[in-house]
Amino acid sequence: MTYTSGGITRNLPDIKVNFEVQMHVDEELADTYEEVYIFSYTKLNELSTVHVEGEYDNVLKTLMPDGQRSFRDFGNSLVKKL
């Protein structure tokens, strides 16, 4: 799966990010759809949770380690741009 960020709305302590998600099967594009993720931060601007809008599972705990790292790195880069 490939995630490409689109619109970003900052309303701290949350940052809302629209992603275009491309799903590949056998290296061929199988599906494309959009997902909105909410990146939540502490008062010290440290990333605390990331979840799909309307859901409550924290992907920083539920995804495989590489996925968690990607979302954590992206979330940390978002807050640095403030």
C-alpha positions as CSV (number, residue, x, y, z in Angstrom):
1,M,0.0,0.0,0.0
2,T,1.2,3.5,-0.8
3,Y,-0.1,6.6,1.1
4,T,0.2,10.0,-0.5
5,S,-0.7,13.0,1.7
6,G,-3.1,15.6,0.4
7,G,-4.9,18.3,2.3
8,I,-3.6,19.0,5.8
9,T,-5.7,20.8,8.4
10,R,-3.9,22.0,11.6
11,N,-6.1,22.5,14.6
12,L,-3.8,21.6,17.5
13,P,-3.7,19.4,19.4
14,D,-4.8,17.6,16.3
15,I,-3.7,17.6,12.7
16,K,-6.1,16.1,10.1
17,V,-4.5,14.6,7.0
18,N,-6.2,13.4,3.8
19,F,-4.4,10.5,2.2
20,E,-4.8,8.9,-1.2
21,V,-4.2,5.2,-0.7
22,Q,-3.1,2.9,-3.5
23,M,-3.3,-0.8,-3.0
24,H,-1.1,-3.0,-5.2
25,V,-1.4,-6.7,-5.8
26,D,1.5,-8.4,-7.6
27,E,3.0,-5.0,-8.3
28,E,-0.1,-3.9,-10.2
29,L,-2.5,-1.2,-8.9
30,A,-5.6,-2.9,-7.6
31,D,-7.5,-0.1,-5.9
32,T,-7.3,3.6,-5.0
33,Y,-9.3,5.3,-2.2
34,E,-9.0,8.1,0.3
35,E,-8.6,7.9,4.1
36,V,-8.5,10.7,6.6
37,Y,-6.2,10.3,9.6
38,I,-6.1,12.4,12.8
39,F,-2.7,12.9,14.3
40,S,-3.0,13.9,18.0
41,Y,-0.3,15.6,20.0
42,T,0.5,16.3,23.7
43,K,0.9,19.9,25.0
44,L,4.7,19.4,24.3
45,N,3.9,18.7,20.6
46,E,4.8,15.0,21.0
47,L,2.8,12.6,18.8
48,S,0.4,10.6,21.0
49,T,-2.1,8.8,18.8
50,V,-3.0,8.4,15.1
51,H,-6.4,7.1,14.0
52,V,-8.6,6.9,11.0
53,E,-11.3,9.6,11.2
54,G,-14.4,8.1,12.8
55,E,-12.5,5.2,14.3
56,Y,-10.6,4.9,17.6
57,D,-7.9,2.3,17.0
58,N,-4.5,3.9,17.5
59,V,-2.5,2.8,14.4
60,L,0.7,3.4,16.4
61,K,-0.2,0.3,18.3
62,T,-2.2,-1.8,15.8
63,L,-0.1,-1.7,12.6
64,M,3.0,-3.7,11.9
65,P,6.2,-2.1,13.2
66,D,7.2,-0.7,9.8
67,G,3.7,0.9,9.4
68,Q,3.9,2.3,12.9
69,R,7.3,3.8,12.2
70,S,6.1,5.4,8.9
71,F,3.1,7.1,10.6
72,R,5.3,8.2,13.6
73,D,7.9,9.7,11.3
74,F,5.3,11.5,9.2
75,G,3.5,12.7,12.3
76,N,6.7,14.0,13.8
77,S,7.5,15.9,10.6
78,L,4.1,17.5,10.6
79,V,4.6,19.1,14.0
80,K,8.1,20.3,13.0
81,K,6.6,22.4,10.2
82,L,4.5,24.5,12.6
